Amino acid sequence: MQAGEPTSTHSPCPDETSPGSRSAPERPSDVPSDPHEVELFASPLAPERWETYERVSRSYGCTREFIEYFERPAAPALALVRRRGDGQARAAFLFTQDSATVRVHGRFSAPSAEAVAAFAEAIFSRYPNARRIGTGLIDALPDPGAVRRPTLAVHEATELRIALPATLAEYERTLSQDFVRRCRHDERRVARELPAARFETREGPDIPPWWISEVVRLNRDRMAAKNGRSVFSREYEEGISRVARRHGCVTVLHDGARVYAGVVDIRCGTDVFGWVIGHDDAFGKLGPGRLVQLAATRHCIARGYRTIHLLHGQSSYKQAVGGRVAELAEYVVLRSWSALRPRDLVRVAGNEGARFARRSVDRADEFARRALGRRGAPVRSLLQSLVRTARRATAG
């Protein structure tokens, strides 16, 4: 079943202001009605509601296992936003209410501004005590004003995404031909130096648990080598295994006894989210991380997936395999400006400061490239090197 299919009729949770109502609040007759309607389902959610949420939301970590293991919301409710006329669900919001705040769960979903607006109006209509809604990270709204409520972007981020064509040949034409030739050269080197190794992808319950453990371990080792911090603790690793063996696929380069590189992906509709990637630094000269990502991408194209989300960070390898920047933002939608908090303004000011710093570094890089004739980002690289040095000094 694909995202957007109509769901079976089910009684929505009670409307706190007008029980049984499924529509948005009434508007004056001279104001055009909202083309969306919102249906609310109270906790506990039936299994078919979870299936609908997973099918519609296009969200990183939208699976029931992910939500219950990592988000741990208390009694989440579900809102389905449908377009009037065709009845198809266009967006899904899993949410909880804590005092005056409604928090949306799930990550990296892609609702339109109109869907967010319909959801906000339904929440403020049905929950009189709700003063604010936290959306979590979603695709940045081209026009936040379309929400028709005071809306602040309190956190901004980016991810890289690969838009997948229908065939591998079309995909390779989008890449640098130097990059394609280098990958083919590295694949031949892998065949010579690791003759027993092969690329393999498994899905769902067919994934060997030790594959997942090894990919997570390689990621931790790689982060430690770069003086970074991996979020993948032992507990997190358990959750990764639980979700991946229900809704994921894992691609590895292995010889049956050893994993040299691997990537763990979550499947969601026609989207795939790259959750964990790692490779053995001892074989870094062969480019195993890059090769295993390409092998996973080939698998996704063959299975008909349309988008690969490479999540946070703009690493060079993500750009080389076709990743393009997508803007994300976390919004706070207010019932009125009276719900504004001082820390909201602090976070917005922080966004502006970070944006100014990025623009300044980009301009400095452009000047350095012209003055020094260097490719890449010399100023950004220097700053990153200073940060790594400071971390090593702190750790020591």
C-alpha positions in Angstrom: 0.0 0.0 0.0 1.3 3.4 -0.9 1.2 6.7 1.1 -2.0 8.6 0.5 -4.4 5.6 0.3 -7.7 6.2 2.1 -8.0 4.4 5.4 -11.0 2.5 6.8 -13.5 4.5 8.8 -12.8 4.6 12.5 -14.3 6.6 15.4 -12.1 9.6 16.1 -11.3 10.6 19.6 -13.8 12.9 21.3 -13.7 16.6 20.4 -13.3 18.5 23.6 -15.3 21.5 22.3 -17.8 19.8 20.0 -17.9 16.0 20.4 -17.9 14.0 17.2 -16.9 16.8 14.9 -14.1 16.0 12.4 -13.9 19.3 10.6 -11.9 22.3 11.2 -13.5 25.1 13.3 -16.2 27.1 11.7 -15.3 30.2 9.8 -17.2 33.2 8.7 -19.2 32.6 5.5 -17.1 35.1 3.6 -13.9 33.1 4.3 -13.1 30.2 2.0 -13.3 26.9 3.8 -10.1 24.9 4.5 -9.6 22.3 1.7 -8.4 19.9 4.4 -10.1 18.0 7.2 -8.6 16.4 10.2 -9.5 13.2 11.9 -8.2 12.5 15.4 -7.7 9.1 17.0 -7.2 8.7 20.7 -4.8 6.4 22.5 -4.4 3.4 22.5 -4.0 3.3 18.8 -5.2 0.2 17.0 -2.7 -1.7 14.9 -4.3 -0.4 11.7 -3.8 3.2 12.9 -0.1 2.5 13.3 0.0 1.1 9.8 -1.7 4.1 8.4 0.8 6.4 10.3 3.8 4.5 9.0 2.4 4.5 5.4 1.5 8.2 5.3 4.0 10.1 7.4 7.2 9.7 5.3 9.1 10.3 8.5 12.5 9.1 9.7 11.7 6.9 12.7 8.0 6.8 12.1 7.7 3.0 12.8 5.9 1.9 15.9 9.1 0.2 17.1 11.1 3.3 16.7 8.6 5.6 18.4 8.1 3.2 21.4 11.8 2.4 21.9 13.4 5.8 21.3 10.7 8.5 21.7 8.8 6.7 24.5 5.8 9.0 24.3 3.0 8.5 26.9 -0.2 7.5 25.2 0.3 9.1 21.7 -2.7 10.2 19.7 -2.9 10.4 15.9 -4.1 13.1 13.5 -4.8 12.3 9.9 -5.0 15.3 7.5 -7.2 14.6 4.5 -7.9 16.7 1.5 -11.6 17.3 1.1 -13.1 15.6 -2.0 -10.9 12.6 -2.4 -10.6 11.6 1.3 -7.0 10.6 0.9 -4.7 11.1 3.9 -2.0 13.7 3.0 -0.2 13.9 6.3 -0.1 12.1 9.6 0.9 13.5 13.0 1.6 11.4 16.1 1.4 13.6 19.1 1.2 13.9 22.9 0.1 16.8 25.1 2.1 17.9 28.1 0.4 20.7 30.0 -0.1 23.5 27.4 2.3 22.0 24.8 1.5 19.5 22.1 4.5 17.7 20.9 4.7 15.9 17.5 6.8 12.7 17.4 8.7 11.2 14.5 11.5 12.8 12.6 12.1 14.3 9.2 8.5 14.2 8.0 7.4 16.3 5.0 4.0 17.8 5.6 3.0 20.9 3.6 2.3 24.2 5.3 -1.4 23.7 4.6 -1.3 20.3 6.4 0.4 21.9 9.4 -2.1 24.7 9.4 -5.1 22.2 9.4 -3.4 20.2 12.1 -2.8 23.3 14.3 -6.4 24.5 13.8 -7.8 21.1 14.8 -5.6 20.9 17.9 -6.4 24.4 19.1 -10.1 23.8 18.5 -10.3 20.5 20.2 -7.8 21.1 23.0 -8.6 24.4 24.7 -5.7 24.1 27.1 -3.1 23.7 24.3 -1.1 26.9 23.8 1.7 25.8 21.5 2.7 22.9 19.2 6.2 21.7 18.6 6.5 20.1 15.2 9.9 18.4 15.6 12.2 18.5 12.6 10.3 18.6 9.3 11.0 19.8 5.8 11.4 23.6 6.0 8.2 25.3 5.0 8.6 27.7 2.0 6.1 30.1 3.6 5.5 29.6 7.3 3.0 32.4 7.1 0.7 29.9 5.4 0.1 28.2 8.8 -2.0 31.2 9.7 -0.8 31.2 13.3 2.3 32.8 14.9 5.0 30.3 13.7 8.7 30.4 14.7 11.6 28.3 13.4 13.3 27.5 16.6 15.9 25.1 15.2 17.2 24.7 11.7 19.2 21.9 10.1 20.0 20.3 6.8 20.2 16.8 5.4 21.5 15.4 2.1 19.1 13.5 -0.1 19.5 11.4 -3.2 16.6 11.6 -5.7 16.6 8.2 -7.4 15.8 7.7 -11.0 14.3 4.5 -12.4 17.5 2.9 -13.6 21.1 2.5 -12.5 22.4 4.0 -15.8 20.4 7.1 -15.2 21.7 7.4 -11.6 25.3 7.0 -12.7 24.8 9.8 -15.3 24.0 12.2 -12.4 27.4 11.5 -10.8 30.8 12.8 -11.6 32.4 10.5 -14.2 35.7 10.8 -12.3 33.9 9.5 -9.2 32.3 6.6 -11.2 35.7 5.6 -12.6 37.4 5.7 -9.2 34.6 3.6 -7.7 35.0 1.0 -10.4 38.8 1.0 -9.9 38.3 0.5 -6.1 35.8 -2.3 -6.7 38.5 -4.1 -8.8 41.0 -3.6 -6.0 38.6 -5.0 -3.4 38.1 -8.1 -5.7 41.9 -8.5 -5.8 42.8 -7.8 -2.2 39.7 -9.3 -0.5 38.9 -12.1 -2.9 36.4 -13.8 -0.5 34.5 -10.5 0.2 31.2 -9.7 -1.5 28.5 -7.0 -1.3 25.1 -8.4 0.0 21.8 -6.8 1.1 19.3 -8.4 3.4 15.9 -7.1 4.5 13.8 -7.4 7.7 14.0 -10.6 9.7 16.5 -12.0 7.2 19.2 -9.6 8.5 21.8 -11.4 10.6 21.9 -9.5 14.0 25.7 -9.7 14.0 25.7 -7.6 10.7 24.0 -4.8 12.6 26.3 -5.1 15.6 29.3 -4.9 13.4 28.1 -1.9 11.4 27.4 0.0 14.6 30.8 -1.0 16.0 32.6 0.2 12.9 30.7 3.5 13.1 31.7 4.0 16.8 35.3 3.2 15.9 35.3 5.6 13.0 33.9 8.4 15.1 36.5 7.7 17.8 39.3 7.9 15.2 38.0 11.3 14.2 37.7 12.4 17.8 34.0 12.6 17.5 31.2 11.2 19.6 29.0 8.4 18.4 25.4 8.3 19.7 25.2 4.6 19.2 25.5 3.2 22.7 24.8 -0.4 23.5 21.2 0.5 24.3 20.8 2.4 21.1 22.3 -0.6 19.2 19.6 -2.8 20.6 16.9 -0.4 19.4 18.6 -0.2 15.9 18.5 -4.0 15.7 14.8 -4.1 16.7 13.7 -1.5 14.2 15.9 -2.7 11.3 14.8 -6.3 11.5 11.2 -5.1 11.2 11.4 -2.2 8.8 15.0 -2.0 7.5 17.6 -3.3 5.1 21.3 -3.7 5.7 24.0 -3.8 3.0 27.4 -5.0 3.9 30.8 -5.9 2.4 31.7 -9.1 4.2 33.5 -12.4 3.7 31.2 -14.5 5.9 33.2 -14.0 9.1 34.1 -10.3 9.0 32.2 -7.1 8.0 34.5 -4.5 6.3 31.7 -1.9 5.8 28.0 -1.6 6.0 25.0 0.6 6.0 21.7 0.2 7.9 18.6 1.8 6.3 15.0 2.2 7.4 12.3 1.8 4.7 9.3 4.0 4.7 7.0 4.0 1.7 9.1 4.9 -1.3 11.7 6.6 0.9 14.8 5.1 2.5 16.6 6.7 5.5 20.3 5.9 6.0 20.5 5.3 9.7 24.0 4.0 10.3 27.1 3.7 8.1 30.5 2.4 9.1 33.7 1.0 7.6 36.9 -0.6 8.8 39.6 2.1 8.8 42.3 -0.5 8.1 40.9 -0.9 4.6 40.1 2.8 4.1 42.4 3.0 1.0 39.8 0.8 -0.8 37.0 3.2 -0.1 34.7 0.5 1.4 32.2 3.0 3.0 31.7 4.7 -0.4 31.3 1.4 -2.2 28.9 0.0 0.3 26.7 3.1 0.0 26.7 2.7 -3.8 25.8 -1.0 -3.4 22.9 0.0 -1.1 21.8 2.6 -3.6 21.7 0.1 -6.4 19.5 -2.1 -4.3 17.1 0.8 -3.6 16.9 1.6 -7.4 16.2 -2.1 -8.1 13.4 -2.1 -5.5 11.8 1.0 -6.8 12.6 3.4 -4.0 12.5 7.1 -5.0 14.5 8.9 -2.3 17.4 8.1 0.0 17.8 10.4 3.0 21.4 10.6 4.1 20.4 12.5 7.3 22.5 15.1 9.1 25.9 16.3 7.9 27.2 17.3 4.5 30.2 14.9 4.3 32.0 14.8 1.0 31.1 11.2 0.3 27.4 12.1 0.7 27.8 14.8 -2.0 29.8 12.5 -4.2 27.1 9.8 -4.3 24.5 12.4 -5.4 23.3 13.9 -2.2 21.6 17.3 -2.5 20.9 19.7 0.4 17.4 19.7 1.9 16.5 22.3 4.5 14.9 21.2 7.7 13.4 23.2 10.6 11.6 22.7 13.9 8.7 25.0 14.3 6.7 26.2 17.3 3.1 27.1 16.3 1.5 29.3 18.9 -2.2 29.7 19.6 -1.4 33.5 20.0 1.6 35.6 20.6 0.8 35.4 24.4 2.2 31.9 24.3 5.6 33.1 23.2 8.4 32.3 25.7 11.8 34.0 26.2 13.7 30.9 25.3 11.9 30.8 21.9 13.4 34.2 21.1 16.8 32.9 22.3 16.7 29.9 20.0 15.6 32.1 17.1 18.5 34.5 17.8 20.8 31.5 17.9 19.6 30.4 14.5 20.4 33.9 13.1 23.8 33.8 14.7 24.6 30.4 13.2 23.3 31.5 9.8 25.5 34.6 9.9 28.6 32.5 10.9 28.0 30.0 8.0 27.6 32.8 5.5 30.8 34.4 6.8 32.8 31.2 6.6 31.4 30.6 3.0 32.6 34.0 2.0 36.0 33.5 3.6 36.3 30.1 1.7 35.5 31.8 -1.6 38.1 34.5 -1.0 40.7 31.8 0.1 40.0 29.7 -3.0 40.6 32.7 -5.3 43.7 33.9 -3.4 45.3 30.5 -2.9 44.0 28.7 -5.9 42.8 25.8 -3.7 39.8 23.6 -4.2 37.5 22.6 -1.4 36.8 24.7 1.7 40.1 25.7 3.3 38.7 28.0 6.0 36.0 25.5 7.0 38.6 22.7 7.0 41.0 24.8 9.2 38.2 25.6 11.7 37.2 21.9 11.8 40.9 21.0 12.5 41.0 23.5 15.3 37.9 22.0 16.8 39.3 18.5 16.6 42.6 19.7 18.3 40.6 21.3 21.1 38.6 18.1 21.6 41.8 16.1 21.8 43.3 18.5 24.3 40.1 18.4 26.4 40.0 14.6 26.3 43.7 14.5 27.4 
